[in-house]
Amino acid sequence: MVKALRNAFKIPELKKRIVFTALLLIVYRVGAHITLPGVDDKALEVFFENLAGRFGKAGSNVIGFINLFSGGAFKQMTIFALGIQPYISASIAMQLLTVVIPSLEKLSKEDGGRKKIVQYTRYGTVILSIVQGVGISTMLRNPAAIGSDQPVVLNPTLGWTLLVMITLMAGTAFVMWLGEQITEHGIGQGISMIITVGIVSGLVPGAFRLVSSLIEGTLKIPALVLFLGLIVVAIMGTVFIQLAVRKIPVQYARRIVGRKVYGGQTTHIPLRVNTAGMIPIIFAVTLMQFPPTMLGFLPSSWKWIQSAQSLFSSSNPFYVLMYASLIVGFTYFYTAVQVNPVEMAENLRKYGGFIPGVRPGNNTAEYINSTLTRITLPGALFLAGIAVIPMIFEGVLKIGTMVSGASLLIVVGVVLDTVSQIESYLTTRHYEGFLKNQRVKGRRRR
């Protein structure tokens, strides 16, 4: 691997892309430490503690999830506090709307239609960041709404609210631009690289917390060894699931046009076991945090409020079961959105392809759909398992986990994709790749 990395810097174009990507990621991390104007840092820590106390364990999960995608910038209330989360939400919404709205679906299939869809996504990102910026600035101006009597903003005027809203919106737009520049001129998928860097930046403090817990005696060595061993197993399983595909053989009929013979070759349709990626986890987290968030706005003096909030604690079996069930359900839902068996069968028929032993048309669509349904189950169960296992460790072994299911999927997927791109540059210029006599497979681009 060291030799492969050394060879990567011998290729001028690849070296330029790697350096360009590193510089933009440094710019992002610097911006993630520039706090918003007029915010008291010490009062901000008390504010988030009161916020988590008001909404219970579920509130802490929501804050932690947002903070994860912002690379720790949310809890510090920096200019990149929203991170790339508005862009992710806008992208998911646009993908769903493309399936639901016929005009958008037609637009996505036209020449240049994808560029327009991307432009609409950018507009949606800006709108979401403005709405969230107003909500955050209003929340910081009124800490008493969550029971905090310590002011967070030094001068909470209307002008400050407008300034913070514009700053957060501009920060999100700038991060989105950085991601697009990395994708176009750097190495790897820019948005995913930015999220990955933010996740990795939180591993070092998490490691220090584990070491301090071990020194203080609150964490036992067997529990730590078991924890680290299962992390290794989870990473291996994630790599396997990310790369696992079911190949459906396809045969193309031979056609003779004049003196030329077309078709006749054999290929396959690769159906991924984990087509949905991390999206089901995001959907499930959002839905599971909605009820406790609403309960947090009700008077805490009501007796049934605390009982209802306890149901949505990550240590409650009801929460774990519902969370896992939602992930499995959303995996099937998003896979159905991403893959259209009827369209695939129609494309095969149009170009003279067929699956051996299956009649073209509806039978082919049904065969693809049944195959996709079967292979999606292990992928869905894996996503559910990798999402709830950290909760079990936190509740049973009392270990504050550094890695969540979503973060592990992102990091592993981005690393595989980046390594695959670097290896493509190396092999095309007759250099040895990362693995001898083998190729590293990245994520299939849609």
N, C-alpha and C positions, 0 to 999 in steps of 0.2 A: 504493500500500500504506500509506503514511504517513497519507493521508486516511482510509482505511478504519479504521486503528487509532484515529485521533482520533474518528471517528464511534462506535466501539465504546464509548468512555467517555461518550458522550452518552446511551446507553441505560442507565437505572438498574439494571435487573435484570442485564444483561450486565456492567456495571461491577462490581457486587457479586460476581458469580461469578468474574471475573478476579482481583479483589483477594483474595477468599477462597482461590482456588487458589494464588496467589503466597505468601500468608502460610503456608499449610500446607507448601508446598514449602520455604520458608525454615526452618520447624521441623524438617523432615526433614534438611536439610543441616547444621543446627546439631547435631542428634543424631548425625550421621555423624562428628563430630569429638570426641565425648566418649568417651574410652578406658575400657576395663574397669578395675575397681579392682584394684590389686596387680600390674599388668603393667609391666615395664621396657621402655620404648620402644626404647632402643638394642639391648637383647638381642633384642627382637622382630624387628628388621631382620636380625640375624645368624641368627635362627631360620629365617626364610623363605628366606634364601640357602642355608642347609644343607638345608632341605626340598627346594628346587628342585634342589640338587646331588645329593641322594639319589635322587630319582625322575627325574632327567634333564630333557631338554627337554619331555617330555610332562607332567612335574610342573609345570613353569612354565606350560604352557598351561592346566592345570586351575586353578591358583591365579589366573592372569590372568582366566580365564572367570568364576570366582566373584567375583573382585574387581570385574569389569565390572558385574555385576548388583547389587552392593552399593554402587556409586558410590565405590569406593576405601576403603570402611569395613572390609573384611575384612583387608587388610594392616595397617591401623592398629589392629585389634582393638577397635573401638568398640562401643557398646551396640547399634548397628544392623549389626553385622558380618555377620549372616546375610542382612540385607536382606529382599527380597521373594522370594528364591529358593525357600524352603520352600512359599510360596503357589503359585508357578508349578508346582513339582513336584506338589503336591497337586491343582491344577486339571487338569493333564495326566492324572494317574492317574485322577481322577474321570471325565473325559471317556471314557477308554478303558474303565473299568469300566461306564459307562452303556451302552456298546455291547455289552460281553461279558455282563453280568448282566441277564437279562430283567426282573427286578423293578425294578431301577434305571431301565431304559429305560421301563418302564410308568409309574414315578413321575415321570419327567421330562416326560411328556406330560399328566399330570393337572393340574388347577387347583391352583396353589400348589406344584406339585412342584419347579419350578425353585428356589424359595426353600429347600426342604429340601436340594436338591443343593448349593446355596451354603453352607448350614449345615454339611453334611457336609465340604465343602471346608475350611471354617474349622477344624473339629475335626482334620482331617488336617494342616493347616498347623501347629497347635499341637503335635501329636504329632511331626511331623518336626523342628520347631525344638527340641523337648526332646532328641530323639535326637542331632541335630547339635550341640547345646549341650554335651551330655555328652562327645561325641567331641572337640570342640575343647578343652574344659577339661582333659580327660585328656591330650591331646597337648601342651598348654602346660605341664602339670605334669611331664611326662617328656620333656624335650628330648633326653635321651641316646638315646632310641629311634631318632632319625634321625641320630645321630652328633654332636650339638651338646653341648658341655660347659659352655656358659654358661647359667645358670638364667634363665628368662623371668619366672617368678612369684616375687615377693618372699617370700610366705608360702604355699607350696603345701599347704594343709590340705584336709581333706574339706569343711569349711565353705566354703572359697573355691570349691571345685568346684560346690557346690550354689548358691552366690550367682551365679556366672557362668552356670550353666545357666538359672536363673530370669531373670537379666538379659537373656540372649540371646533366650529365649522371649518375654519381655514386649516386648522391642524389636521382634521380628518381628510380634507381635500388634498393636503400636501402629502400625507401618508399614502393615500390612494395613488397620487402621481408618482411617488417613489416606487411603489410596487409595480406600476406599469413600466417605468423606466428600467427596473431590474429585469422584468420579463423580456423587454425588447432589446436591451443593450448589455444585460448581464448574464448570469448563469442561474438557472432554476426558475421557478414560478414566483414572481415577485411578492404577491400578497401572502402566499404561504411562507415564503422566506422571512418576511417581516413578523408574522405570527410566531414562527419557530424561534427566531432570535429572542423575542419577548419571553417565550416559555423557557428557553434554555437559561436566560438571565436569572430566572427564579430558582434554578436548581442549586446554585452555590449557597444562597442563604438557607435553603431547605436542608442541605447537607450539614451546614454549621449547626442548625437546630438539632439534627439527629445526634451529632457529636456531643453537643452540650448536654442533651438528655442522657446520653450514655455516660458521660462523666458524672453528672449529678445522681445517677442511679435510678432515675425514673424510667429508663429504657434498659431492658435486659439484653444481653448478647444473643441468646437463642432467638428472641423475637426479632432482633435486627438482622440476623443471618437469614431467618425465614423470609423476612420482608425483602431483602436484597435478592434472595434466590427467586422469589416469585416475580420480582420486577424483570429479571433476566428471562424467565419463562414467558412473561407477558410480552416482552419485546420480540422474542422468537415467534410466538404465536401471531403477533401483529404483522410481522414480516411475511409469514406464511399466508395469512388471510389476505393481505394486500396484494400478493402476487398470484394467488390461486385463481385459476380460470377453468371453465368447462368448455372444451373445444368441440363444437358441433361440426362434423364434416360436411362439406359442400362440394358438389360436383357440377361443373359447367359443361353444357352440351357443346359438341363441336359444330361449328357452322362454316360452310364453304361459301365465300363471297369472291367470285372470279377465280383467281388462282391462289388466293390466300385462305388459310384455315384459321378460324378464330375459335377460342374456347378450348374445351377439352381438359383443362387443368383441374386439379383438386386442391381445395383450400379449406378453411374452417372459419367458423364464427366464434370468437372468444367471448364467452359470457363470464364476467367476473363474479366471484363469490360475494365480494363486498362492493357492490356497485354504488351503494348510497354513501360510502365514506363515513365522515363524522356527523353528517347532517341529522340523522335520527337522534343522536345524543343532544344536539342543540335544540331540536324540537321538543324532546322529552323534558329537558331542563326548564325550558321556557314555560311549558304547560304545567309542570309540577310546582313551579314557584309562584304561579298566578294566585291560587287560593290563599296561601299564607300571607302573600303581599296584601291582598284585600282584607284579610283578617287583622293585619297590623294597623289598619286605619280605624278599626272599631275600638271602642273603649275597653281597655285592659281590665277594668273592674268586673266585667261580665265573666261569670265562672266558666261558661262553656268555651270562651275564647282560648284559654290556655290549653284546654283538652284538645280542641280542634287543631291548634298550632303544633301540639306534640305529635299528632299523626303525621305531620309533614316534616318531621325531623329525620335526618339521614340515618339515625340509629334505630328508628322504628321499623319493624318488619313490614308493616303496611306500606310505608314509603318505598322501601327497597323493592317490594313485589310490584307495586304500581309503576315505579320507574322502569324496571326491567321490561314489564309488559308493554309500556308505551314505546320503548326503544324497538322492540320486536315489531310492533304494529307499524311504526313510522318507517322502519327499514323496508317492509313490503310496500308501503305507500310510495316512498320516494323512488324505489326501484321501478315501480310501475310508471312513475312520472318520467324517469330517465330512459327507460327501454320500452319501445313500442313494437311488440311482436308482429302486429298486423303490417306495419310499415316495413319491417325487415323482410317479411314474407313477400310483400309486393315488390320490393327492390330485387329480391332473388328471382322472382318470376320475370321481371322486366329485363334482366340481363342474362336470362337463360340458365340460371342456377337452380339447383334442387338438392334437397337432403336425401341421400340414398335410403330408399325404403319408405319415404313419406311423400304423399301426393302434394303437388304445389297448391298454393292458395290457402284456404282456411285450415286444412290439415297441417300445413307447415307452421302457420301462426300458432295453432293449438300446441303443437309439439315444442316450439320454442318457449311458449308461455309455461307449459308444464315443467320443462327442464329448468327454466329460470326460477320457478316457484320452489322446486326441490333444492337447488343450490343456494337459494337465498336464506333458507332456514339456518344452516350452520353459521353463515355470516351474521345473521340477526342475533343468534344466541351468543356468538362471540362478542358482539358489540355490547349486549346486555351484561355479559359477564365482566368485561373489562371496565364497564362503567360502575358496577356495584361492588367489585372487589375492593377498591380503595376505601369505600364506605365501611366495609366489614373490618378492614384493618384499623381504621380510625376508631370504630366502636368497640371491637374486641381486644385488639392488642394495644390500643391507646397510642397509636403512632400517627402523627400528623403527616399525611402523605404528601410527597413532593410532586407526584405524577398522577394526573387524572386520566380517565379513558380518552377524552377528546384530545388532550395534549399529546398523549402517546401516539395516537393515530396520526396526528398532524406531523409530529417530529419524524416518525418512521417513514411516512409517505414522502415528506420533503427530502429526507436524506436519500432515499432510494431514487427519487426523481433526479436530484442533483448529481448523484454519483453516476447514474445512467447517462446523463448529458455529457459529463466530463469524459466518461469512458468512450462515448461515441466520437468525440474529438480525438482521443488518443488512438483508437483503432483505425480510424480513417487516415491517419498520418503514420500508420505502421508502428505505433508505440504499443507497449504491453499495457493492458488494462489493469483494473484492481484485482481481478481473479484470473488466474492462468487458465487458458483454454475454455473459459466460460464468459458469458455476458451477464451483466447486472441489469435486470429488467426494472424499468421505472414504471410509474403509473401511466396507464393509457390515457392520452389526452382526448378530450371530447371535442 
